[in-house]
Amino acid sequence: MFNDYTIILLYTKYLISFILIFIIIMLPAWLARQTKKTNYEMLKIRLASWIFGWTIIGWLWALFYSIKK
C-alpha cells in the first residue's frame, strides 16, 4: 500500500509541521529576550504562550506583551 518514498515524505511533512508549530509558539519568548524584558516579565510571556498559546487570543497577547516597551 505505501512504498518507502511515501513514508519518508509523510514523516518529513510531520517533522516540518512540528518544527513550525514549535517556532510559532516560542516566538513571543524569543522577542521578549530581544527587547530585554526582566526575568519575571519573560516568565509571564512564556507561561501565557505555552498555556494559552493554543488560542489565538492568548498567543497574540503574549506576542503583543513581548514587543511592548
Distance bins in CASP14 RR format, pairs under 12 A and 6 or more apart:
PFRMAT RR
TARGET T0000
AUTHOR 0000-0000-0000
RMODE 2
METHOD distances of the structure
MODEL  1
1 7 0 0 0 0 0 1 0 0 0 0 0
2 8 0 0 0 0 0 1 0 0 0 0 0
2 9 0 0 0 0 1 0 0 0 0 0 0
2 10 1 0 0 1 0 0 0 0 0 0 0
2 11 0 0 0 0 0 1 0 0 0 0 0
3 9 0 0 0 0 0 1 0 0 0 0 0
3 10 0 0 0 0 0 1 0 0 0 0 0
4 10 0 0 0 0 0 1 0 0 0 0 0
4 11 0 0 0 0 0 1 0 0 0 0 0
5 11 0 0 0 0 0 1 0 0 0 0 0
5 12 0 0 0 0 0 1 0 0 0 0 0
6 12 0 0 0 0 0 1 0 0 0 0 0
6 13 0 0 0 0 0 1 0 0 0 0 0
7 13 0 0 0 0 0 1 0 0 0 0 0
7 14 0 0 0 0 0 1 0 0 0 0 0
8 14 0 0 0 0 0 1 0 0 0 0 0
8 15 0 0 0 0 0 1 0 0 0 0 0
9 15 0 0 0 0 0 1 0 0 0 0 0
9 16 0 0 0 0 0 1 0 0 0 0 0
10 16 0 0 0 0 0 1 0 0 0 0 0
10 17 0 0 0 0 0 1 0 0 0 0 0
11 17 0 0 0 0 0 1 0 0 0 0 0
11 18 0 0 0 0 0 1 0 0 0 0 0
12 18 0 0 0 0 0 1 0 0 0 0 0
12 19 0 0 0 0 0 1 0 0 0 0 0
13 19 0 0 0 0 0 1 0 0 0 0 0
13 20 0 0 0 0 0 1 0 0 0 0 0
14 20 0 0 0 0 0 1 0 0 0 0 0
14 21 0 0 0 0 0 1 0 0 0 0 0
15 21 0 0 0 0 0 1 0 0 0 0 0
15 22 0 0 0 0 0 1 0 0 0 0 0
16 22 0 0 0 0 0 1 0 0 0 0 0
16 23 0 0 0 0 0 1 0 0 0 0 0
17 23 0 0 0 0 0 1 0 0 0 0 0
17 24 0 0 0 0 0 1 0 0 0 0 0
18 24 0 0 0 0 0 1 0 0 0 0 0
18 25 0 0 0 0 0 1 0 0 0 0 0
19 25 0 0 0 0 0 1 0 0 0 0 0
19 26 0 0 0 0 0 1 0 0 0 0 0
20 26 0 0 0 0 0 1 0 0 0 0 0
20 27 0 0 0 0 0 1 0 0 0 0 0
21 27 0 0 0 0 0 1 0 0 0 0 0
21 53 0 0 0 0 0 1 0 0 0 0 0
21 54 0 0 0 0 0 1 0 0 0 0 0
21 59 0 0 0 0 0 1 0 0 0 0 0
22 29 0 0 0 0 0 1 0 0 0 0 0
22 30 0 0 0 0 0 1 0 0 0 0 0
22 49 0 0 0 0 0 1 0 0 0 0 0
22 50 0 0 0 0 0 1 0 0 0 0 0
23 29 0 0 0 0 0 1 0 0 0 0 0
23 30 0 0 0 0 1 0 0 0 0 0 0
23 31 0 0 0 0 0 1 0 0 0 0 0
23 49 0 0 0 0 0 1 0 0 0 0 0
24 30 0 0 0 0 0 1 0 0 0 0 0
24 31 0 0 0 0 0 1 0 0 0 0 0
24 49 0 0 0 0 1 0 0 0 0 0 0
24 53 0 0 0 0 1 0 0 0 0 0 0
24 54 0 0 0 0 0 1 0 0 0 0 0
24 56 0 0 0 0 0 1 0 0 0 0 0
24 59 1 0 0 1 0 0 0 0 0 0 0
24 60 0 0 0 0 0 1 0 0 0 0 0
24 62 0 0 0 0 0 1 0 0 0 0 0
24 63 0 0 0 0 1 0 0 0 0 0 0
25 45 0 0 0 0 0 1 0 0 0 0 0
25 46 0 0 0 0 1 0 0 0 0 0 0
25 48 0 0 0 0 0 1 0 0 0 0 0
25 49 1 0 1 0 0 0 0 0 0 0 0
25 50 1 0 0 1 0 0 0 0 0 0 0
25 51 0 0 0 0 0 1 0 0 0 0 0
25 52 0 0 0 0 0 1 0 0 0 0 0
25 53 1 0 0 1 0 0 0 0 0 0 0
25 54 0 0 0 0 1 0 0 0 0 0 0
25 55 0 0 0 0 0 1 0 0 0 0 0
25 58 0 0 0 0 0 1 0 0 0 0 0
25 59 1 0 0 1 0 0 0 0 0 0 0
25 62 0 0 0 0 1 0 0 0 0 0 0
25 63 0 0 0 0 0 1 0 0 0 0 0
26 32 0 0 0 0 0 1 0 0 0 0 0
26 33 0 0 0 0 0 1 0 0 0 0 0
26 42 0 0 0 0 0 1 0 0 0 0 0
26 45 0 0 0 0 0 1 0 0 0 0 0
26 46 0 0 0 0 1 0 0 0 0 0 0
26 49 1 0 0 1 0 0 0 0 0 0 0
26 50 0 0 0 0 1 0 0 0 0 0 0
26 53 0 0 0 0 0 1 0 0 0 0 0
26 59 0 0 0 0 0 1 0 0 0 0 0
26 62 0 0 0 0 0 1 0 0 0 0 0
26 63 0 0 0 0 0 1 0 0 0 0 0
26 66 0 0 0 0 0 1 0 0 0 0 0
27 33 0 0 0 0 0 1 0 0 0 0 0
27 34 0 0 0 0 0 1 0 0 0 0 0
27 45 0 0 0 0 0 1 0 0 0 0 0
27 46 0 0 0 0 0 1 0 0 0 0 0
27 49 1 0 0 1 0 0 0 0 0 0 0
27 53 0 0 0 0 0 1 0 0 0 0 0
27 59 0 0 0 0 1 0 0 0 0 0 0
27 60 0 0 0 0 0 1 0 0 0 0 0
27 62 0 0 0 0 1 0 0 0 0 0 0
27 63 1 0 0 1 0 0 0 0 0 0 0
27 64 0 0 0 0 0 1 0 0 0 0 0
27 66 0 0 0 0 1 0 0 0 0 0 0
27 67 0 0 0 0 0 1 0 0 0 0 0
28 34 0 0 0 0 0 1 0 0 0 0 0
28 35 0 0 0 0 0 1 0 0 0 0 0
28 37 0 0 0 0 0 1 0 0 0 0 0
28 41 0 0 0 0 0 1 0 0 0 0 0
28 42 0 0 0 0 1 0 0 0 0 0 0
28 44 0 0 0 0 0 1 0 0 0 0 0
28 45 1 0 1 0 0 0 0 0 0 0 0
28 46 1 0 0 1 0 0 0 0 0 0 0
28 47 0 0 0 0 0 1 0 0 0 0 0
28 48 1 0 0 1 0 0 0 0 0 0 0
28 49 1 0 1 0 0 0 0 0 0 0 0
28 50 0 0 0 0 1 0 0 0 0 0 0
28 52 0 0 0 0 0 1 0 0 0 0 0
28 53 0 0 0 0 1 0 0 0 0 0 0
28 58 0 0 0 0 1 0 0 0 0 0 0
28 59 1 0 0 1 0 0 0 0 0 0 0
28 60 0 0 0 0 1 0 0 0 0 0 0
28 61 0 0 0 0 1 0 0 0 0 0 0
28 62 1 1 0 0 0 0 0 0 0 0 0
28 63 1 0 1 0 0 0 0 0 0 0 0
28 64 0 0 0 0 1 0 0 0 0 0 0
28 65 1 0 0 1 0 0 0 0 0 0 0
28 66 1 0 1 0 0 0 0 0 0 0 0
28 67 0 0 0 0 1 0 0 0 0 0 0
28 68 0 0 0 0 0 1 0 0 0 0 0
29 35 0 0 0 0 0 1 0 0 0 0 0
29 37 0 0 0 0 1 0 0 0 0 0 0
29 39 0 0 0 0 0 1 0 0 0 0 0
29 41 0 0 0 0 0 1 0 0 0 0 0
29 42 1 0 0 1 0 0 0 0 0 0 0
29 43 0 0 0 0 1 0 0 0 0 0 0
29 44 0 0 0 0 0 1 0 0 0 0 0
29 45 1 0 1 0 0 0 0 0 0 0 0
29 46 1 0 1 0 0 0 0 0 0 0 0
29 47 0 0 0 0 1 0 0 0 0 0 0
29 48 0 0 0 0 1 0 0 0 0 0 0
29 49 1 0 1 0 0 0 0 0 0 0 0
29 50 0 0 0 0 1 0 0 0 0 0 0
29 53 0 0 0 0 0 1 0 0 0 0 0
29 59 0 0 0 0 0 1 0 0 0 0 0
29 62 1 0 0 1 0 0 0 0 0 0 0
29 63 0 0 0 0 0 1 0 0 0 0 0
29 65 0 0 0 0 0 1 0 0 0 0 0
29 66 1 0 0 1 0 0 0 0 0 0 0
29 67 0 0 0 0 0 1 0 0 0 0 0
30 37 0 0 0 0 0 1 0 0 0 0 0
30 42 0 0 0 0 0 1 0 0 0 0 0
30 45 0 0 0 0 1 0 0 0 0 0 0
30 46 0 0 0 0 0 1 0 0 0 0 0
30 49 0 0 0 0 1 0 0 0 0 0 0
30 62 0 0 0 0 0 1 0 0 0 0 0
30 63 0 0 0 0 0 1 0 0 0 0 0
30 66 0 0 0 0 1 0 0 0 0 0 0
30 67 0 0 0 0 0 1 0 0 0 0 0
31 37 0 0 0 0 1 0 0 0 0 0 0
31 41 0 0 0 0 0 1 0 0 0 0 0
31 42 0 0 0 0 0 1 0 0 0 0 0
31 45 0 0 0 0 1 0 0 0 0 0 0
31 46 0 0 0 0 0 1 0 0 0 0 0
31 49 0 0 0 0 0 1 0 0 0 0 0
31 62 0 0 0 0 1 0 0 0 0 0 0
31 63 1 0 0 1 0 0 0 0 0 0 0
31 64 0 0 0 0 1 0 0 0 0 0 0
31 65 0 0 0 0 1 0 0 0 0 0 0
31 66 1 0 1 0 0 0 0 0 0 0 0
31 67 1 0 1 0 0 0 0 0 0 0 0
31 68 0 0 0 0 0 1 0 0 0 0 0
31 69 0 0 0 0 0 1 0 0 0 0 0
32 38 0 0 0 0 1 0 0 0 0 0 0
32 39 0 0 0 0 0 1 0 0 0 0 0
32 40 0 0 0 0 0 1 0 0 0 0 0
32 41 1 0 0 1 0 0 0 0 0 0 0
32 42 1 0 1 0 0 0 0 0 0 0 0
32 43 0 0 0 0 1 0 0 0 0 0 0
32 44 0 0 0 0 1 0 0 0 0 0 0
32 45 1 0 1 0 0 0 0 0 0 0 0
32 46 1 0 0 1 0 0 0 0 0 0 0
32 47 0 0 0 0 0 1 0 0 0 0 0
32 48 0 0 0 0 0 1 0 0 0 0 0
32 49 0 0 0 0 1 0 0 0 0 0 0
32 62 0 0 0 0 1 0 0 0 0 0 0
32 63 0 0 0 0 1 0 0 0 0 0 0
32 64 0 0 0 0 0 1 0 0 0 0 0
32 65 1 0 0 1 0 0 0 0 0 0 0
32 66 1 1 0 0 0 0 0 0 0 0 0
32 67 0 0 0 0 1 0 0 0 0 0 0
32 68 0 0 0 0 1 0 0 0 0 0 0
32 69 0 0 0 0 0 1 0 0 0 0 0
33 39 0 0 0 0 0 1 0 0 0 0 0
33 41 0 0 0 0 0 1 0 0 0 0 0
33 42 1 0 0 1 0 0 0 0 0 0 0
33 43 0 0 0 0 0 1 0 0 0 0 0
33 45 0 0 0 0 1 0 0 0 0 0 0
33 46 0 0 0 0 0 1 0 0 0 0 0
33 66 0 0 0 0 1 0 0 0 0 0 0
33 67 0 0 0 0 0 1 0 0 0 0 0
34 42 0 0 0 0 0 1 0 0 0 0 0
34 45 0 0 0 0 0 1 0 0 0 0 0
34 66 0 0 0 0 1 0 0 0 0 0 0
34 67 0 0 0 0 1 0 0 0 0 0 0
34 69 0 0 0 0 0 1 0 0 0 0 0
35 41 0 0 0 0 1 0 0 0 0 0 0
35 42 0 0 0 0 1 0 0 0 0 0 0
35 45 0 0 0 0 0 1 0 0 0 0 0
35 63 0 0 0 0 0 1 0 0 0 0 0
35 64 0 0 0 0 0 1 0 0 0 0 0
35 65 0 0 0 0 0 1 0 0 0 0 0
35 66 1 0 0 1 0 0 0 0 0 0 0
35 67 1 0 0 1 0 0 0 0 0 0 0
35 68 0 0 0 0 1 0 0 0 0 0 0
35 69 1 0 0 1 0 0 0 0 0 0 0
36 42 0 0 0 0 1 0 0 0 0 0 0
36 66 0 0 0 0 0 1 0 0 0 0 0
36 67 0 0 0 0 0 1 0 0 0 0 0
36 69 0 0 0 0 1 0 0 0 0 0 0
37 43 0 0 0 0 1 0 0 0 0 0 0
37 44 0 0 0 0 1 0 0 0 0 0 0
37 45 1 0 0 1 0 0 0 0 0 0 0
37 46 0 0 0 0 0 1 0 0 0 0 0
37 62 0 0 0 0 0 1 0 0 0 0 0
37 65 0 0 0 0 1 0 0 0 0 0 0
37 66 1 0 0 1 0 0 0 0 0 0 0
37 67 0 0 0 0 1 0 0 0 0 0 0
37 68 0 0 0 0 1 0 0 0 0 0 0
37 69 0 0 0 0 1 0 0 0 0 0 0
38 44 0 0 0 0 1 0 0 0 0 0 0
38 45 0 0 0 0 0 1 0 0 0 0 0
39 45 0 0 0 0 0 1 0 0 0 0 0
39 46 0 0 0 0 0 1 0 0 0 0 0
40 46 0 0 0 0 0 1 0 0 0 0 0
40 47 0 0 0 0 0 1 0 0 0 0 0
41 47 0 0 0 0 0 1 0 0 0 0 0
41 48 0 0 0 0 0 1 0 0 0 0 0
41 62 0 0 0 0 0 1 0 0 0 0 0
41 65 1 0 0 1 0 0 0 0 0 0 0
41 66 0 0 0 0 1 0 0 0 0 0 0
41 67 0 0 0 0 0 1 0 0 0 0 0
41 68 0 0 0 0 1 0 0 0 0 0 0
41 69 0 0 0 0 0 1 0 0 0 0 0
42 48 0 0 0 0 0 1 0 0 0 0 0
42 49 0 0 0 0 0 1 0 0 0 0 0
42 62 0 0 0 0 0 1 0 0 0 0 0
42 65 0 0 0 0 0 1 0 0 0 0 0
42 66 0 0 0 0 1 0 0 0 0 0 0
43 49 0 0 0 0 0 1 0 0 0 0 0
43 50 0 0 0 0 0 1 0 0 0 0 0
43 51 0 0 0 0 0 1 0 0 0 0 0
43 62 0 0 0 0 0 1 0 0 0 0 0
43 65 0 0 0 0 0 1 0 0 0 0 0
43 66 0 0 0 0 0 1 0 0 0 0 0
44 50 0 0 0 0 0 1 0 0 0 0 0
44 51 0 0 0 0 0 1 0 0 0 0 0
44 52 0 0 0 0 0 1 0 0 0 0 0
44 58 0 0 0 0 0 1 0 0 0 0 0
44 61 0 0 0 0 0 1 0 0 0 0 0
44 62 0 0 0 0 1 0 0 0 0 0 0
44 65 1 0 0 1 0 0 0 0 0 0 0
44 66 0 0 0 0 1 0 0 0 0 0 0
44 68 0 0 0 0 0 1 0 0 0 0 0
45 51 0 0 0 0 0 1 0 0 0 0 0
45 52 0 0 0 0 0 1 0 0 0 0 0
45 53 0 0 0 0 0 1 0 0 0 0 0
45 58 0 0 0 0 0 1 0 0 0 0 0
45 59 0 0 0 0 0 1 0 0 0 0 0
45 61 0 0 0 0 1 0 0 0 0 0 0
45 62 1 0 1 0 0 0 0 0 0 0 0
45 63 0 0 0 0 1 0 0 0 0 0 0
45 64 0 0 0 0 1 0 0 0 0 0 0
45 65 1 0 1 0 0 0 0 0 0 0 0
45 66 1 0 1 0 0 0 0 0 0 0 0
45 67 0 0 0 0 1 0 0 0 0 0 0
45 68 0 0 0 0 0 1 0 0 0 0 0
46 52 0 0 0 0 0 1 0 0 0 0 0
46 53 0 0 0 0 0 1 0 0 0 0 0
46 62 0 0 0 0 1 0 0 0 0 0 0
46 65 0 0 0 0 0 1 0 0 0 0 0
46 66 0 0 0 0 1 0 0 0 0 0 0
47 53 0 0 0 0 0 1 0 0 0 0 0
47 58 0 0 0 0 0 1 0 0 0 0 0
47 61 0 0 0 0 0 1 0 0 0 0 0
47 62 0 0 0 0 1 0 0 0 0 0 0
47 65 0 0 0 0 0 1 0 0 0 0 0
48 54 0 0 0 0 0 1 0 0 0 0 0
48 55 0 0 0 0 0 1 0 0 0 0 0
48 57 0 0 0 0 0 1 0 0 0 0 0
48 58 1 0 0 1 0 0 0 0 0 0 0
48 59 0 0 0 0 1 0 0 0 0 0 0
48 60 0 0 0 0 0 1 0 0 0 0 0
48 61 1 0 0 1 0 0 0 0 0 0 0
48 62 1 0 1 0 0 0 0 0 0 0 0
48 63 0 0 0 0 1 0 0 0 0 0 0
48 64 0 0 0 0 0 1 0 0 0 0 0
48 65 1 0 0 1 0 0 0 0 0 0 0
48 66 0 0 0 0 1 0 0 0 0 0 0
49 55 0 0 0 0 0 1 0 0 0 0 0
49 58 1 0 0 1 0 0 0 0 0 0 0
49 59 1 0 0 1 0 0 0 0 0 0 0
49 60 0 0 0 0 0 1 0 0 0 0 0
49 61 0 0 0 0 1 0 0 0 0 0 0
49 62 1 0 1 0 0 0 0 0 0 0 0
49 63 0 0 0 0 1 0 0 0 0 0 0
49 64 0 0 0 0 0 1 0 0 0 0 0
49 65 0 0 0 0 1 0 0 0 0 0 0
49 66 0 0 0 0 1 0 0 0 0 0 0
50 58 0 0 0 0 0 1 0 0 0 0 0
50 59 0 0 0 0 1 0 0 0 0 0 0
50 62 0 0 0 0 1 0 0 0 0 0 0
51 58 0 0 0 0 1 0 0 0 0 0 0
51 59 0 0 0 0 0 1 0 0 0 0 0
51 61 0 0 0 0 0 1 0 0 0 0 0
51 62 0 0 0 0 1 0 0 0 0 0 0
52 58 1 1 0 0 0 0 0 0 0 0 0
52 59 1 0 0 1 0 0 0 0 0 0 0
52 60 0 0 0 0 1 0 0 0 0 0 0
52 61 1 0 0 1 0 0 0 0 0 0 0
52 62 1 0 0 1 0 0 0 0 0 0 0
52 63 0 0 0 0 0 1 0 0 0 0 0
52 65 0 0 0 0 0 1 0 0 0 0 0
53 59 1 0 1 0 0 0 0 0 0 0 0
53 60 0 0 0 0 1 0 0 0 0 0 0
53 61 0 0 0 0 1 0 0 0 0 0 0
53 62 1 0 0 1 0 0 0 0 0 0 0
53 63 0 0 0 0 1 0 0 0 0 0 0
54 62 0 0 0 0 0 1 0 0 0 0 0
55 61 0 0 0 0 1 0 0 0 0 0 0
55 62 0 0 0 0 0 1 0 0 0 0 0
56 62 0 0 0 0 0 1 0 0 0 0 0
56 63 0 0 0 0 0 1 0 0 0 0 0
57 63 0 0 0 0 0 1 0 0 0 0 0
57 64 0 0 0 0 0 1 0 0 0 0 0
58 64 0 0 0 0 1 0 0 0 0 0 0
58 65 0 0 0 0 1 0 0 0 0 0 0
58 66 0 0 0 0 0 1 0 0 0 0 0
59 65 0 0 0 0 0 1 0 0 0 0 0
59 66 0 0 0 0 0 1 0 0 0 0 0
60 66 0 0 0 0 0 1 0 0 0 0 0
60 67 0 0 0 0 0 1 0 0 0 0 0
61 67 0 0 0 0 0 1 0 0 0 0 0
61 68 0 0 0 0 0 1 0 0 0 0 0
62 68 0 0 0 0 0 1 0 0 0 0 0
END
